[in-house]
Amino acid sequence: MTTPLTRRRFGLGAIGATAVLGSGCLSDLTGSDDHEHEHEDPPWEWGGLYDLDSGTYAYTYQEGPDPDMQFAFVSAEEGGDHGLYHAGETATDLFEHGDADVSVTDGETVQPSSDTLYRVDFADSGETTMELEVESGGYYSIFTAHVPDEFEAELLSEDGEELSPDATERHSTHGHSDDGHEE
């Protein structure tokens, strides 16, 4: 059984000429450390990294535990766990310092942004779908205040094919009461 990746456990060990910091990011052995970080659990609960072509993707949600949710959609400079880790730094900053003043409702479109924390306002009942617009192919990450399973969320290609993330990270920064709402 594999242990899930967390900010503290990212890449434990040594890789070639690099050593892993306790904070979870790689640093070279010469002492230069452009990547010094110290994160505990970030303010988002789930992050996923996708390799997406240019186009429009449907992100669908079923009814879930809350009437709205914070959501970040950011580009990543590389794939895999390392790309997700660094995109997660951007998302952490958005979740900690953003106001989620950009509301997204059923049928609206969002674009990747390192400056915008969205708030998804779910439909009162049934499915809520937002469109993710990608202008150029590459790696993109989605960070949410809930695990997608809580809303039976699916990211779908233009052909309606369900897409799976190349890498994911999950945290339990908040709990849910018996009725499912954030505590």
Solvent accessible surface area in square Angstrom, and as a share of the most:
residue,aa,sasa,rsa
1,M,237,1.06
2,T,127,0.74
3,T,85,0.50
4,P,89,0.56
5,L,35,0.17
6,T,37,0.22
7,R,2,0.01
8,R,149,0.54
9,R,92,0.34
10,F,11,0.05
11,G,33,0.31
12,L,115,0.57
13,G,49,0.47
14,A,85,0.66
15,I,103,0.52
16,G,80,0.77
17,A,78,0.60
18,T,39,0.23
19,A,34,0.26
20,V,31,0.18
21,L,51,0.25
22,G,68,0.65
23,S,8,0.05
24,G,1,0.01
25,C,0,0.00
26,L,46,0.23
27,S,15,0.09
28,D,61,0.31
29,L,125,0.62
30,T,119,0.69
31,G,61,0.59
32,S,59,0.38
33,D,48,0.25
34,D,127,0.66
35,H,67,0.30
36,E,131,0.59
37,H,37,0.17
38,E,132,0.59
39,H,41,0.18
40,E,91,0.41
41,D,79,0.41
42,P,4,0.02
43,P,46,0.29
44,W,0,0.00
45,E,8,0.04
46,W,20,0.07
47,G,0,0.00
48,G,0,0.00
49,L,0,0.00
50,Y,11,0.04
51,D,88,0.45
52,L,6,0.03
53,D,109,0.56
54,S,66,0.43
55,G,19,0.18
56,T,46,0.26
57,Y,16,0.06
58,A,22,0.17
59,Y,4,0.02
60,T,9,0.05
61,Y,3,0.01
62,Q,60,0.27
63,E,109,0.49
64,G,38,0.36
65,P,23,0.14
66,D,20,0.10
67,P,91,0.57
68,D,57,0.30
69,M,5,0.02
70,Q,61,0.27
71,F,0,0.00
72,A,0,0.00
73,F,1,0.00
74,V,2,0.01
75,S,71,0.46
76,A,14,0.11
77,E,181,0.81
78,E,76,0.34
79,G,20,0.20
80,G,34,0.33
81,D,66,0.34
82,H,44,0.20
83,G,2,0.02
84,L,0,0.00
85,Y,1,0.00
86,H,45,0.20
87,A,5,0.04
88,G,0,0.00
89,E,34,0.15
90,T,43,0.25
91,A,0,0.00
92,T,5,0.03
93,D,76,0.40
94,L,12,0.06
95,F,16,0.07
96,E,102,0.46
97,H,136,0.61
98,G,28,0.27
99,D,120,0.62
100,A,6,0.05
101,D,111,0.58
102,V,61,0.35
103,S,47,0.30
104,V,4,0.02
105,T,58,0.34
106,D,79,0.41
107,G,53,0.51
108,E,76,0.34
109,T,72,0.42
110,V,3,0.02
111,Q,79,0.35
112,P,39,0.24
113,S,26,0.17
114,S,72,0.47
115,D,125,0.65
116,T,28,0.16
117,L,6,0.03
118,Y,17,0.07
119,R,80,0.29
120,V,1,0.00
121,D,37,0.19
122,F,26,0.11
123,A,40,0.31
124,D,152,0.79
125,S,77,0.50
126,G,36,0.35
127,E,89,0.40
128,T,3,0.02
129,T,26,0.15
130,M,1,0.00
131,E,49,0.22
132,L,0,0.00
133,E,58,0.26
134,V,3,0.02
135,E,139,0.63
136,S,71,0.46
137,G,49,0.47
138,G,25,0.24
139,Y,73,0.28
140,Y,20,0.08
141,S,0,0.00
142,I,0,0.00
143,F,0,0.00
144,T,1,0.01
145,A,12,0.10
146,H,3,0.01
147,V,11,0.06
148,P,20,0.13
149,D,118,0.61
150,E,52,0.23
151,F,1,0.00
152,E,118,0.53
153,A,16,0.12
154,E,66,0.30
155,L,4,0.02
156,L,36,0.18
157,S,23,0.15
158,E,124,0.55
159,D,137,0.71
160,G,48,0.46
161,E,112,0.50
162,E,101,0.45
163,L,43,0.22
164,S,89,0.57
165,P,41,0.26
166,D,90,0.47
167,A,10,0.08
168,T,63,0.36
169,E,4,0.02
170,R,136,0.50
171,H,8,0.04
172,S,92,0.59
173,T,48,0.28
174,H,32,0.14
175,G,33,0.31
176,H,61,0.27
177,S,41,0.27
178,D,162,0.84
179,D,101,0.52
180,G,15,0.15
181,H,82,0.37
182,E,98,0.44
183,E,145,0.65
